Amino acid sequence: MRVLITVKAAPEPSKTYIDTVCVAGVRVDQQPFEWIRLYPVPFRHLDSSAKFAKFQVIEVDVNRSPKDSRPESRRPVWATLDTVGDALPLAARAAVLEPLQDKSMCQLREEVQIDPNAQSLGLVAVRSLERLEFERHPGWTEQQHAALDASMQPTLFDEPGAKHPPRLEPPRLRVFYRYRCVDEACRGHRQSILDFEMSALQYRNRHASDETLRRSVIQKFQVEKFGPDKRTSLFVGNIADPTKRRSFSALGVFVVPAHADYGSTLF
């Protein structure tokens, strides 16, 4: 399977892989293009040769996920991973993504309410951003702490001198987008930002004051992503629990110039 990577979510503790991320993208080796979710991905622990960038194309074998009934979900076989060139330029990304932007956030939620196995990934246009909202992150749960403690213990299979990423720490803040989608009847959405870039920004500012951190987040995720000269959309996805699938999160941001037209750009 060949996949254009569009989303790398923030890492979370894992009993099996120390920590993992959820990766999403678009399958581009067949027509029509379709959304794909790849999980689990121990991204911080992959060999450097296997790490891939956002908007890069990868080739990887996959299997159906036995514990996840969402139609886009697959388990990757990471031993088969290969990257295909560099990250695509904006015009090529837009040529793939904009034709898939056929539903509003309200419509995705309505469809999942009717059928929990309805579309669970999408790219939704933002009509208006109201604000960013901040909450203190509660920290890892006892189960997550236990998983990190257990998985960080050395084993007989560790190679001598092998370097491991630092222990995964929770971000200081949870950040939410409050916005309205393009549905005329939209009453507003509040979605947690689970973008890997949010986690990385908070890690880089781990010694900064709360106020400095908030300003950095606002600059990166509001000022640089929204404005009258930009056409901004959110990559969104819901969670595996069938009883909670109406709850979508913002997995990433896609921005193009407001008046750009990439419809004729070939991929």
Secondary structure by P-SEA (a helix, b strand, c coil): cccccccccbbbbbccccbbbbbbbbbcccccbbbbbbcccccccccccccccccbbbbbbbccccccccccbbbbcccccccccccccaaaaaaaccccccccaaaaaaaaaaccccccbbbbbbccccbbbbbccccccaaaaaaaaaaaccccccccccccccccccccbbbbbbbccccccccbbbbbbbcaaaaaaaaaaccccaaaaaaaaaaaccccccccccccccccccccccccccbbbbccccccccccccccccc
